[in-house]
Amino acid sequence: MSVQPNQRIQNWAEKFKTDRVKAKLDDKRERMLQRYADVTARLCAMEISVKQLLDFAGVQTILYVPYLNYGRQLFKLSRQRDISGNSFALAAQVLLDTWANRGLDPAVLDLIRTQVFDIHAP
């Protein structure tokens, strides 16, 4: 026996009552906020480290943005749970090659990879 469209709509409306969704999100909000705050603090610390390294390497400030974007991509890669070891190093090398092809200095990219993230060449 098939379910009629009206019954499907009614089932959906009961399933997605906003007060129910709000209650679930309210229960999770504190943990969500704490996780976001933790990740944001680590991201900002990484960006400061990259800026200090760029300053040390003598990179012009106008080029900070693409180097920071490279650092953010490495940060995102480092947070993935299902990648590690040689696969992680290979993925980081692909990112380095990508940004080097976009015109950034491979030596500076390698400094960011090794000094800030402690990822060595595969």
Summary of the structure (lengths in Angstrom):
residues: 122
radius of gyration: 22.2
end to end distance: 58.7
largest distance: 72.8
contacts: 292
relative contact order: 0.10
helix: 80%
strand: 0%
